[in-house]
Amino acid sequence: MNDLAGKHIVLGLSGGIACYKAAELCRALIKEGATVQVVMTEAAEQFITPVTMQALSNRPVYGSQWDAREPNNMPHINLSREADAILIAPCSADFMAKLLHGRADELLSLMCLARPIAQVPLLIAPAMNREMWAHPATQRNLAQLQADGATLLGVGSGFQACGETGDGRMLEPQELLEDVIAFFQPKVLTGQQVLVTAGPTYEAIDPVRGITNLSSGKMGFAIARAAREAGAQVTLVAGPVSLPTPRGVTRIDVKSAQNMLEAVMQHAPIATIFVATAAVADWRPASAADQKIKKDGSGQAPQLGFTENPDILASVAQSPRGQSRALFCVGFAAESHDLLAHAQAKRARKGVPLLVGNIGPATFGQDDNALLLVDEHGTQDMPRAPKLALARQLIAEISRRTRAVA
Ligand code: C5P
């Protein structure tokens, strides 16, 4: 996807060993469709050369407020006026202090001060030793910078170049990329608590075998990511899948349908939106054997009895919160044929205001999908697209409907 197509990012580097990550960040931003103008402080140039950053950004790097290449000799004005955002990565403790005081004695801080504050957001990705990060001066500066409108990206925690371990690492380039993409998404779910189920469930037969299905979890993970990008607090209850957790999302891993029900019931009382994308097993073995079921040589297959699993979505949708629409419930239907008729019937049976149909074999494991939305007013097609793009459209639709309910 080209999530940053049309965006112009001024990438500012201040001095710190995390400058080496800025090279990869620059590439990642460009791969996602952005144009990137790099501005470096003198200290940053001690860690990485402007040549590297010029080659990666395909633009000359700026480093001095006296740069005569600009016809009006005002790079601080020209560069900041073109930007959709200024991203300082890495942002050193010293540079945070400079920003806080509105100092402007070199190009990068001068440009930040000169930017039209209402149109050009400032994103900072701090990088420093843990003691520097924890110092009251830095924390005070951070709080004031946020009060002045800056957006904090990070910080990460872990092993630091100085050999110590703790908070203050710059986020990894891919994490920063995800945060920058999220920053530009419309904040249509601010204040909402979104609960999502995703993936298959696994119903044990014995300690080494079980019944599961081919759900990859990709659609549910995309919905969790899109909801978080839209400003919601998101809890993702995931069946056994190995997908990475979307940034900023709280993940609860579960195995069986019963585990999933417990996790959902625990979080449903504070949720305002519930999206059930999980492919929950309809049946589980009536009793899982304690030990591996062995062949006994008789040629007789073991007799398995089955018990119906609880319907998680229906339980939540038919609870008082679901009924009152204080919790807006969205169901999914994976069908092989007659999608519309099945989706309409499922919407009524589950008691949900919105049901999203998709064709099972066309979605399981795929990176793209096509959706059919069914509600009380009718139907809406979302043509084939990457799952994240569909998830964002679905979040916009959910937001429209929850606003209508409120
Ligand atoms: O009944 P069916 O499995 O086709 O319904 C699909 C929808 O119901 C999905 O939203 C799925 O997550 C949810 N579901 C559930 N608990 C079940 C079965 C399905 O939440 N036991």
Boltz pocket constraint, residues with backbone or C-beta under 6 A from the ligand:
constraints:
  - pocket:
      binder: B
      contacts: [[A, 197], [A, 257], [A, 276], [A, 277], [A, 278], [A, 279], [A, 280], [A, 281], [A, 282], [A, 309], [A, 310], [A, 311], [A, 312], [A, 313], [A, 314], [A, 330], [A, 331], [A, 332], [A, 333], [A, 334], [A, 346]]
      max_distance: 6.0
